[in-house]
């Protein structure tokens, strides 16, 4: 039998200095979460299929790792933490009226054949704020993203903020059905604007609304873009969405984080459970967002508890890649000291090692070779 020393496609081993740096960065991010009052939560690696079903709005079924238990139930490896945490919160915190703050860390899994350099197993860290519908919660999430990236060592990044309700308001005004809206969202979220225009024309959407929807994809930039976004629409839902973004910007100025903010009214997530603000963080050296998140006010309702919520997820593997490509050093701390020993000096070597370890040193015992 041939020895199996290689990993399957889409997964990899992490060890040595690379893994030590990853642990350091995770610890720094964890510290930021705790400093904001978030408490750790751990959910199962696999769940019932229904937790990540199409109705929930997570990944397509074909991109899930599915298998069966002995009772015949369909199970999946989690592709995303948010539905799991929503399920958990609905089960154990049904009677809580105060906002809930959770943070998590673990691996998520995506069964896709279109890797394009991406992994099928990735480490994710994130935070979820449940039971707080206000703009202050939106701003807290954005500020936390910025602080975690700064603490991890990034110097140059932007947190792009969008609003699903801006897009939905135009869709409602144009008379698009829910199915048409979801299909259009697919085109725009994948930046396929020619496909979006063709779809709108084939669907006989009035030219005025076609122009509004296509123009929304071009509304990105600094805070000044919000004025243009508001002037481009007439429906109250979209206008209220822009006004919410204006309020978030004002609060981020209070946090002192406004230099890291940009806005994108055409930003739509592949996760359809988002209902309001969408958050994405970008930096140099990686082709996709290192942080994604947003408001999901209806998700907990699928599990029996209607509560507003907002959260974000940091892709640790992408973050580590960005730090490496930007040549940002990550200190792994103490050096490991070596104490050599022979058979007759082993007790003394152990005693010396124990003493130094109690003083906080890292010490390894190394046998002498040929008396050296």
N, C-alpha and C positions, 0 to 999 in steps of 0.2 A: 504493500500500500504506500502510495506517495505521501510524503510528509506535507501537512498543510501549514505553511508558514505565511501565506498571504491572506489579507483580509478581503471580504467581498467588496464589490464596487460600491463606492459612496460612503465607506467608513474607513477610519484610520486609527493607528496607534499613536498615542501622545506620551512621551516619556522624557526623562532627564531634565535638562535646563528649560526646554520648551514647556513642559508640564509645570515645573516650578514657577515659571513666570505667569502661567495661566492661573494657578492657585493664588498668587499674590494679587493679581488684578481682581479675581472673584472676591477675595477678602476685602479689598478696598471698596468695591461696589456694595457688598453686604453691609459694610460700616455706614455708608451713606443711607441705605434703606432704614437701618435701625435708628439713625440720627433723626429721621423724620417720623419716628414712631411706628414703623411697620414691623409686624411680627411674622415669624417664619411659619410657613404652611407646606406640607408635603402631601401630594396626591399620588394615586397609583400610576405606575408606568403604563398599564393598559386599563381600558375602560370598556363598558358596553358600547357597541357601535352607535346607538342612538344619541350618546353624548356628543358625537361629532357628525350627526346626520346632516343632510342637505337643508332640512328645515332650520337647523341651528345657524347655518351660514358659514361653516368652516371649510376645510379643504374638500375638493371633489372626492367621491368614494374611490375612484381609481388611483388616487394618490395616497391612500391609507394602507398600512400594513394590517391586513385582516386575518383572523384565524378563529378557530372554534374551541370552546371548552368541552368537557366531557358531557355536559348537559345539552350541547348543541347551540348554545348562545354564541352570537357573533361578537367577537372582541376586536379591539384595535389598539395598536401602540399609539400613544397620544401624539398627535401632530402639532399640538398647541395646548398651552396650559390654561388659557382663560376659561374655556367651557368646563374644564375639570374643577377649577376653583369656584366657578359659579354654581356648579352642582353641589360641591362641598358646603359652600356658604348657605345654600338653600336648605340643606339637610340639617346642619348643626347650629345655624344661627337664625332660624326662622323668627324667633321672638326678640331679637336684638333690634333696638331702635336707633342706637348710636352708630355713626359710621364705622365700618370695619376696614382696617388697614392690614393687608397681607403682602408678604414678599416670598419669593420662591427661587429655587435653583434646581436644574435637572436637565436631562436630555429629552429631545423631541425627535420624531421620526417622520420622514416623508418618502413615500415609495414612488419616486418619479424617475422616468428614464431620461428626462431632459436635464441632465446634471449641469452642464455648462460651468464646470468647475466647482459646483456646490456639493456639499455633503448630504447624505441621507440621514445621518445622525448628527445632531448639533446640540451644543450646550446652550441653554437659555437661562437668563436671570430676569426677573421682572417684579413689578409691584401692581397691586390692584387696590383701588379705593372704592368701597361699596357702600351705598347708602347716602352719598353726597352728590346732589344734582347741580350744585352751584358752579359759577365761573371760577370761583376760588379753587375748587378741586381741579379744574382744567389747568389752571396756572400752576398749581402745586406739582402736577404730573410733569408739565413741561420743564419747570425749574429743576425737578429731581433728575430728569434726563440729562440736563446740562451739567449739573453738579457731579453726577456719576461719571460722565465722560471726562470731565476735568480731573476728577480724582484718579481715574484710570491712567491719565497721562496725556490725553489728546489735547492739542493746542489749537487746532483749526478744525472746526466743524460747524454745521448749521442744523438747527432743528426747524424743519418745515412743518407748518401747521395748516391744515385744511379743514373743511366743514362739509360733511355729507349733505346737510340740510340745504346748502346753497344749490347743489345739483338736484336734489329731490324737489325743491320748490319749483324749479324750472320744469322738471318732468311733469309735476302735477298740473302746472299751468298749461303745458302742451297737451295734456290729456293722455299721456303714456300709461299703459297698464303696468302692473308690477313686473310681469314677464318681460315686457319691452324695456323697462328701466334696468332690469338685471342684465339683459343682453347688451344694452348700451354701455352699462358700467364696465362690462368685460372689455369692450373696445377701448374705452377711455383709460381705464386703469393700466392696460397694456400699451398705451400710447399709440394705438392704431387709429389715428384720426381719419385716414381715408376710409377705413372700414366703418367708423362711426358715421361719417357723412353719408356713405352709401346706404347704411342701415336706416338712417333718418329719412332719406329721400324715398327709399322703398316702402317705408311705413307711412308715407304721406303726411309727415309732420309739417305743419306750416313753416315756411321759410324763416319767419321771424324767430320762432322758437328753435329752429335748427341753428340759426346764427348764435343765439344765446347759449345753447348747449356747447357748441363748438368753441365759442369764445371763452367759455369758462375754463377750458383746458389750457388757454394761453395766459390766464391771469395768475402770474407768479412773480414774486419779487419781494421787496421790502414793504414796510407798513404803508407806504404811499399807494400800493396796489389796491388796498381795501376801498379807497374812495372810488376808483374806477369800477371795482366789482359791484359796489352798491349802486352806482349810476347805470350799470348795464342791465339791471333787472327792475321789475315793477311789482312782483308778488311779495307779500309780507313774510313768507317763510324764508326766502333767500335773503331779504333785507335783514331780518332778525339774525340770520346766521352770520352775516358780515359784522353786525353790531356786537355779537358775542366775541368774534375774533378781535375787534377793537378793544373790548374790555380785557381780554387775555393779555394783549400787548401792554396795556396800561399796568396791569398787575406784575408782569414780568419786568417792567421798568422798576417797580418797587423792589423786586428781588435783585435788581442790578444785572439782569441777564439779557437785556434787550439786544446786545450786539450779536447774539447767537441765533436770532429769530429771523425767519423768512416765512412767507405765506404762499400757498398754492391752492387756488380754488378748484383746480382740476384734479387734485389728488384724491383718488378713490381706492380704498383697500380691497384686496381680493377676499377678505373676510367680510361677508355681508351682514354680520351681526352688529357692525358699527353703526351708530345712529346719529352721531353729532361730530364733535371735534375728532380729527385724525392727526396723529403725530408721527413724524419720521425724522430720523437724524442721519445726516450724510457727512462723510469725511473723505479725505484723499486715500487712494490706495486700494479701495474696494469698489466694486461696480454696483453694489446695492446698498440699501439702508442698513445701518448697524443697529438701529433701534426702530421699532414700529409699535404703534399703539393707538388708542382712541377711546371714545365714549361708547358704551354698549348698554343703553338704558332698558332694553327689552330682553336681554339674554337670560337673566335670572328667572324671568317669567316662564320660560320653557321648563324650569325645574320646580315650579310651584310657588315662587316667591318674587313678586314684582318689586324690584328695587333698582334705582339708577346706579351706574357704576362707570368707572374709567380706569384704564391701566396701560402699561407698556411693557415691552419685552426687549431685552438687549441680547443680540446674537453674539455670544462671547467669542466664538471662533472667528467671526468677521471682525470683531473689535481687535483681537490679537493679531490678525493679519494686517489691519490698518496700522497698529503700533509698530509692527515689524517693518512694513514698507516705508513708513515715515521715519524709520530709524530712531524711534523713541525708546530709550532704555527702560527696562523694568528690573529694579533691584530685587534679587531673591534673598537678600539678607545675609545671614552669617555664613562664614566659611566653615567647612568641615575639617576639624583637626584630626590627625592620624597618630595613634600610639601603637608602636610596634611591640611585639612580644615573642618570646621563646617559650617553650614548655615550662621551663623553670621560672620564668618571670611573669607568667600569665596572671597569678593572683595580684601582684603589684600593679600590673597594667589595668586590670579590672577595677581595682580600688581607685587608681588615678582617674580612670574614665568616669566612674560614678561621681567623684568629687567635682570634676569639671562640668559634668552634665547638670548637677545641682546648681551650679553657678550660671547656667543658661547657655553653656557652650554645646556645640554639636561635635561629637567625638566618635570616630570609628576605630575599631581594633583591627590591626593588620599583622598577620604572622610574618616574622622575619624569614627571608629566603637566603640560604647559605650564609647565615650569620649576619646579614645586612638588614 
